[in-house]
Amino acid sequence: MKIVDPNNWPRKTSYNTFIDYSDPSFSITTRLDVTRLWNRCKDEGMSFFTDFLYIVMRQLNDIEEFRTRLLGDQIVVYDVVHPGFVVIKEDESITSARVEMVDDYPEFYNKIRDTIDYTKAHTSIANMNEGFGNDVVFISCLPWMDFTSITNPYDHSNKESCSIPRITWGKVMEDSEHKTMAFDVSAHHSLVDGYQVYKLVKKIQDSLDSLDLFI
């Protein structure tokens, strides 16, 4: 982890502009073509959620702005950030789980699947994301429905929590040739701009097209 000096930082103008906004968050929803990954998962009996999450976390960690957080009165950049994701239980209540990020795909896949199974069976928590820390990304998936935009809850009295990006995706929709999916990125505008969201979306789409991270 490194500490950022806001007075000697390329993002100084954005930071100073938005840091005291009552609502400094912004959200961008786009569509991704997930045809190749969807077909791969179906052919090989793999979890689409887990494979897509792996692509998201690998590419997100490659962009510094998505690893930047507010911590107390400091701006920090973590070396790596980890997925903190929603898990729906058999009674349709939701809870959350955090998994340490690893680049090794088989290890990542097994950790996610084991954590989901354990969380469904055992976890009961008072508050979502409790004890997660700031070095996470909040992940939600709505595989039952498509959407064109979405908002995420923020506690704007908690600047540290508000500095954590939110990633949400929806149902895979199919036409005659392609499978596409809504994909939303919500972030703190002092730390992330629209250009970084573009970079993330492009990197994810490139990986969806090539499946290079699974080679």
C-alpha positions in Angstrom: 0.0 0.0 0.0 1.2 3.5 -0.8 0.0 6.9 0.5 -0.8 9.6 -2.0 0.1 13.2 -1.6 -2.9 15.0 -3.0 -0.9 18.1 -3.7 1.4 16.2 -6.0 -1.1 13.9 -7.7 -2.3 14.0 -11.3 -5.9 13.6 -9.9 -5.5 16.7 -7.7 -8.2 18.7 -9.7 -10.7 15.9 -9.7 -10.1 15.2 -6.0 -10.5 18.8 -4.9 -13.5 19.3 -7.0 -15.6 16.3 -5.8 -14.2 15.4 -2.3 -16.7 17.6 -0.4 -19.8 16.8 -2.6 -22.7 15.5 -0.6 -23.0 12.7 -3.2 -19.6 12.3 -5.0 -20.5 9.0 -6.6 -21.3 8.4 -10.3 -22.5 5.3 -12.2 -22.1 4.1 -15.8 -24.0 1.2 -17.3 -23.0 -0.4 -20.5 -23.4 -3.8 -22.3 -20.8 -6.5 -22.7 -20.8 -9.2 -25.3 -20.3 -12.4 -23.2 -20.9 -14.9 -26.0 -17.6 -16.7 -25.9 -17.4 -16.9 -22.1 -21.0 -18.1 -21.8 -20.5 -20.8 -24.3 -17.2 -21.9 -22.7 -18.9 -22.2 -19.3 -21.8 -24.2 -20.7 -19.5 -26.5 -22.6 -17.2 -27.1 -19.7 -19.7 -27.1 -16.9 -18.1 -24.0 -15.2 -19.8 -21.2 -13.2 -20.3 -18.2 -15.4 -20.5 -15.9 -12.3 -17.1 -17.1 -11.1 -15.4 -17.0 -14.4 -16.7 -13.5 -15.1 -15.8 -12.3 -11.6 -12.2 -13.6 -12.3 -12.0 -11.5 -15.4 -13.4 -8.4 -13.6 -11.0 -8.7 -10.7 -7.9 -9.4 -12.8 -8.6 -6.4 -15.1 -9.8 -4.1 -12.3 -6.6 -4.7 -10.3 -4.6 -3.6 -13.3 -6.0 0.0 -13.1 -4.6 2.0 -10.1 -7.7 4.2 -9.7 -9.8 1.2 -8.8 -7.3 0.3 -6.1 -7.4 3.8 -4.6 -9.3 4.5 -1.4 -9.9 7.1 1.3 -8.6 5.9 4.6 -9.0 8.2 7.5 -7.6 11.5 6.3 -5.3 9.9 3.7 -5.6 8.7 0.2 -4.1 5.3 -0.3 -3.5 2.9 -3.2 -3.6 -0.8 -2.3 -1.3 -3.3 -4.0 -4.3 -5.5 -4.7 -8.1 -5.4 -3.9 -10.4 -8.3 -3.3 -13.9 -9.3 -4.3 -16.6 -8.7 -1.7 -19.8 -10.1 -3.1 -23.5 -10.7 -2.4 -24.6 -14.3 -1.8 -28.3 -15.2 -1.9 -29.4 -17.9 0.6 -32.1 -20.6 0.2 -34.6 -18.4 2.1 -34.0 -15.6 -0.4 -32.2 -13.4 2.1 -28.9 -12.0 1.2 -25.6 -12.0 2.9 -22.0 -11.2 1.8 -18.6 -12.8 1.5 -15.1 -11.7 0.9 -12.4 -13.8 -0.8 -8.7 -13.0 -1.1 -7.8 -12.2 -4.6 -5.3 -14.6 -6.4 -4.2 -14.5 -10.0 -4.1 -18.3 -10.3 -7.4 -19.2 -12.0 -8.0 -22.7 -10.6 -7.2 -21.5 -7.1 -9.5 -18.4 -7.5 -12.3 -20.6 -8.9 -12.2 -23.1 -6.1 -12.0 -20.4 -3.4 -15.1 -18.6 -4.8 -17.2 -21.8 -5.1 -16.2 -23.1 -1.6 -16.9 -19.7 -0.1 -20.3 -19.4 -1.7 -21.3 -22.9 -0.5 -20.1 -22.3 3.0 -21.8 -18.8 3.2 -25.1 -20.2 2.0 -25.0 -22.9 4.7 -23.5 -21.2 7.7 -23.1 -17.4 7.6 -25.5 -15.2 9.5 -24.3 -11.6 9.9 -25.8 -8.4 11.4 -24.5 -6.1 8.6 -23.5 -6.6 5.0 -19.8 -6.4 4.3 -19.0 -6.3 8.0 -15.2 -6.6 8.6 -14.4 -6.5 4.9 -11.9 -3.5 5.1 -11.4 -1.0 2.4 -9.3 -3.1 0.1 -12.4 -4.7 -1.5 -14.7 -4.1 -4.5 -18.4 -4.5 -3.8 -19.8 -7.0 -6.3 -23.5 -7.7 -7.0 -25.1 -9.8 -9.7 -28.8 -9.9 -10.7 -28.9 -13.0 -13.0 -32.7 -12.9 -13.1 -33.2 -9.6 -14.9 -31.8 -7.2 -17.4 -31.5 -3.5 -16.7 -30.5 -0.3 -18.4 -29.3 1.5 -15.2 -28.9 0.8 -11.5 -28.1 2.7 -8.3 -26.2 1.4 -5.4 -26.7 2.3 -1.7 -24.1 4.7 -0.2 -23.7 5.9 3.4 -22.4 9.4 2.6 -21.4 10.0 6.2 -18.8 7.3 5.8 -16.2 8.6 3.3 -14.1 5.4 3.5 -16.9 3.1 2.5 -18.0 5.5 -0.3 -14.6 5.3 -1.8 -15.1 1.6 -2.6 -16.2 0.9 -6.2 -19.4 -1.0 -6.8 -19.7 -3.4 -9.7 -23.1 -4.9 -10.8 -24.1 -7.1 -13.7 -27.4 -8.5 -14.8 -29.1 -11.3 -16.8 -27.4 -12.7 -19.9 -29.7 -11.9 -22.8 -29.6 -13.8 -26.1 -30.4 -13.0 -29.7 -29.7 -15.0 -32.8 -25.9 -14.6 -32.7 -24.8 -12.9 -29.4 -25.2 -13.1 -25.7 -25.0 -9.7 -24.0 -25.2 -8.5 -20.4 -25.7 -5.2 -18.6 -22.6 -4.1 -16.7 -22.5 -1.2 -14.2 -19.6 0.5 -12.5 -20.2 2.9 -9.7 -17.3 4.9 -8.2 -16.2 7.9 -6.2 -15.6 10.8 -8.6 -12.7 12.1 -6.5 -10.8 8.8 -7.2 -12.2 7.6 -10.5 -13.3 9.3 -13.7 -15.3 8.1 -16.7 -12.1 7.5 -18.6 -11.0 4.8 -16.1 -14.4 3.2 -16.4 -13.9 3.1 -20.2 -10.5 1.5 -19.7 -11.9 -1.1 -17.4 -14.8 -1.9 -19.7 -12.5 -2.2 -22.7 -10.1 -4.5 -20.8 -12.9 -6.7 -19.7 -14.4 -6.9 -23.2 -11.0 -7.7 -24.7 -10.7 -10.6 -22.3 -14.2 -11.8 -23.0 -13.4 -11.8 -26.7 -10.0 -13.6 -26.4 -10.5 -15.6 -23.2 -6.8 -14.9 -22.7 -6.9 -15.1 -18.9 -7.9 -18.8 -19.1 -5.0 -19.8 -21.4 
